[in-house]
Amino acid sequence: FPSDIYIHEGYSSSSSDYNFGSYGRLKSNRYFLLGYGPNWQNATKPYPVLLVHGASDDMNRAWAHPWDKQTPSVISNPGLMQYLAGRGYAVFAVSFPHCHGNNLIQAELLADAIEVIKMRTGKNKVDVVAHSKGNMAAIAYMSSLNNEWSDTSWMTDYRGDVRKYIAVAAPFKGLDTMFRYYMANLNVIQNNI
């Protein structure tokens, strides 16, 4: 990672860390939280699954307990993480250090998360399920964008380690308008745009 996009070790990010520089670099940190689903080490399915949350979200709210921001001690309405784990998948979920962070940085964090999952499971490929903005990071990694621009040369080349990719509510027709104006989503759906 380029050193100018991160806050110093031991410091928290704040609103003053949004130094967008020449094309929009967000100071963030290089750590992510990787959640391990129930019984991941006893999975019967051949490939692990990585769940990637969208903007303004985290792995717990998006995948483990999608009904509330506060995860209770006992989950009566489980999410996709428990559903897949109950069917024999080794399920993992990532939480980014900044839920509205730079897609390219999040792509690099996904590459790192996939590497950790491969190491922990002994598998050479993972299946990725991404929601909303999380799709932008997934696509950025799988597209090897580091070969496109000189200022992204720090990014990891796609290693061919995603077996299947599932996009849920992906903003492939644009992010800004759909993110800001909910009624625009209804127009796109109704008119099959």
N, C-alpha and C positions, 0 to 999 in steps of 0.2 A: 504494500500500500504506500502511496506517496505520503510523506510525513506531514505535509501541510493540511491534510484533511482531517486530522485527528486532534482532539484535545490532549493535553499532557496526561501521562499516567497518574492516576490518583485524583484527578479533578473531575467534577461533574460537568455535563454540558449545560448551557444556558442559552437564552435568546441571543446573547452576544456572540455565540459560536456559529451563527449563520453567515459565514464569510463566503459569498458565492463566487468570488474571483472571476475568472474569464468565462466560464461556462456553467457555473452553478455547483460548486463544491460545498458540501455540507460537512462541517466538522462534526465528527461522530466518534465513537470508539470502535475498536476492532474486535470487540467481543460480542457474542450472541449467546442466547440461552437455548440450549437444546433439551427439549422434554422427551422423556422416554415413556412410551405408552405401557399399559399393563401387560405383563408377561412377554415383553419384547424378546427376551432371550429364549423363550420356548415356542417361537413362531413355527407354524407348519407350512406357511406359504413360502415360495422360493425367493421372493424379493421384498425388501423392506420398503415402507412408504414414508415419505417426508411430506408433512403438511406445512404450507406456507401461508401465513395470515396476510390480510390486506391492511390498508391504511387505518390508522387510529384504532388498532386492535392489538391483541397479543395471542399467544398460543392457547392460553386457558379459555379466554372468552370465545375465540373463534372455533376451537376444535374439541375442547374437553367439556366445557359448560357454556354453551352459546346462549343461555337464557338470561344471563346477568353478568355484570362486571365483577361482582364478588363471587368467587368460587366457594361454595359451602363445603363443610367437612364431609358431608355425605351428598353425593350427586344423584338425585332421583331422576333427572332428565339428561342422560348422557349425550355426548356429542359424537361426531364422526370418529374421533380417536378411539373411544371405547367400542363403537360399532365395529370398526375394522379389526381392532385387537381381539374382540370376541369371535371373530371369524378366522383367526389364525395368522393375522399379519403382524409383523414387527413394525410398530408405528412410532414415528418420531415427529416432533413438531418444533419449529424454530420460532423464537421471538427476537426481533431486531432491537438494537439499542435505541433506535429512534423510529417510532411508528410511521412517520412521514418522511423518512430518510431518503437519501439519494439512491436511485435504482441501481446505479453501477456499483456503489459500495455494497448494497444489499446483495447484488449478484455475486460479489466476491465472498461475502459471508455465506451465501448458499453453497458455493463451491467448497468452502471449508466445512460446512455442516455435512455435506454429502461425503466428504473424505472421512470425517469422524464416523459416520454411520457405516461406511464400507469397512473401516478398520474394526469397529465394534462387532459387526455381524459376520465378517468374513466374506461378504458378497461383493461382486464387482459392479453391480448396477442397483439403482434405486428407482422406485416409481415416485413421481412428484405430483401432488395435488396442490394447486395454488389458487387463492381466492383474491379477486379484485386486483388491487395494486401489487400484490405479491406475484402476480403473473409477469409484471414488467421486469422484476429482478430475475425470475426464472428464465424468461426469454433472453434477457441480456446475457446470462451465463451460457445458455445453450447456443447462442449465436456467435460466440467468440468475438464480442465487440472490441476486444483489445487489438484485433487486427484491422479495425476500421479507422481509428484515429490515433495520432501519435500520443495524445495525452491520456489514452487509456491503455497504454502498453503494459501497465502494472497489473492488469486484470489476468486472471487465470484462463488459459485456453480451455475450451470445452473438451473434456476428457472422454466423451462418449459414455458417461456413466449414468445417464438417465434412460431407463428402459421405456417407460411410459410417462407421458405428461398429460395431466388433465387440468384444463383451465375452467375455473368456476367464476362466472360473472366477471370475465376479463374485460378491461377497458381498451380492447383492440381497435375500437372505433373512435378513440380519443378519451382522454382522462378528464381534462379540466371541466368541460361543459357538463358531462354526466355526473361528475363529483359534486359540482356546485348546484345543479338544477335537477332535482329529482323528477320533475314532470318531463324533462327531456328524455329520460329513460323510457317513460311510458310511450312517448311518441315513436321512439326507435322500435319498441316492441310491437306496438299496434300497426305500424307501417312496414314492418319487416325490413328495416333499413340496414 
